[in-house]
Amino acid sequence: MFLISSAYAQSAAPASADGGIGQFLFFIPMIAIFWFVAIRPQMKRAKEQKELIASIAKGDEVVTTGGVIGRISKLGESYVHIETGGNVELQVQRSAIVQILPKGTMK
């Protein structure tokens, strides 16, 4: 018994009544801060991206996620054909388009 110490029970002390409520009230502002810092901006960016993808039209000059700049030559339901110049046409997903450039950018 000399390597193992004896375990003694502690006396039962009354638990504080506001301990659970205090912890709960602490988490409400933390959740609100997390909402405004992380979740809300992400939802706003997703909405803007969805609107951008819905608004593209033939002839628009766009940038893809890979940094390719081109002019839209054909529109499909889920794919877009982008003419990058010199008779080169790439087929990319609509979701790969990240920005619509002003007309005349590609010269």
Secondary structure, 3 states (H helix, E strand, C coil): CCCCCCCCCCCCCCCCCCHHHHHHHHHHHHHHHHHHHHHHHHHHHHHHHHHHHHHCCCCCEEEECCCCEEEEEEECCCEEEEEEECCEEEEEEHHHEEEEECCCCCC
